């Protein structure tokens, strides 16, 4: 099973409605490893991430607040290291508390089966 490290998507801006941003290809397993989230605005913005269709039971982050970019604030850009396996056909969905403010890039490994 070859493992292919790659940027899975992004950087992209996050919409307010749950939006599918990645689908695991057929005959592949994906391991999410890294999320880079940036809030360049003057106000805190929340981020929700789900594996599968957005619902309370599928959220891995629920209204996670990213602080505003301001003098002395170092957390408006966050690097999150994770280990989240996903199966072929599973989707990753995102939504934000403000439309097209947050940017996100996600990296991981695609493992081709067979």
Secondary structure, DSSP 8 states (H G I E B T S, - for coil): --EEEEEEEEEEE--SS-EEEEE--TTEEEEEEEEEEEE-SSS-EEEEEEESSS-GGGEEEEEEEE----TT--TTEEEEEEEEEE-TT-EEEEEESSTT-EEEEEEEEEEE--
